[in-house]
């Protein structure tokens, strides 16, 4: 191989490594949902996903260029004068193409996602702070003074008794009629 082809293969390996790093960082941003403004903007506008797509496209272009250089060199240095030379892509080329396609889908999903506005985020933060600051659930408050019935008490508030529905007598049950149920007296 000539030095240009070797250098191109090293550049392809470097771009593959950078693509893996960008894809991993995009994944971590999506999973952890950072609160820092710069990281939030990076996640919201899918910068890491877009970089991954561009790097996959660059790797595919460089692979095609490398295949053309290798084909030209193989044709110049044939073992036999009449032999055919073929250069084909292996599984790794198609894996990089699939990774680029998956990253395009991730970019689209990230850009189409609805994020809360600044006001909604502030309201959610206030609600979570209020829930954290509440020392006890509302049902376990002890009540001194007057209860719901107006009686003075120094103990915990007792729940009101449940009303049990009474069974109707046969004569007061609704009877089926033409327009549904009609009540008979």
Beta strands, then each sheet from edge to edge (+ up, - down):
strand 1: 145-146
strand 2: 152-153
strand 3: 175-177
strand 4: 180-182
sheet 1: 1+ 2-
sheet 2: 3+ 4-
end
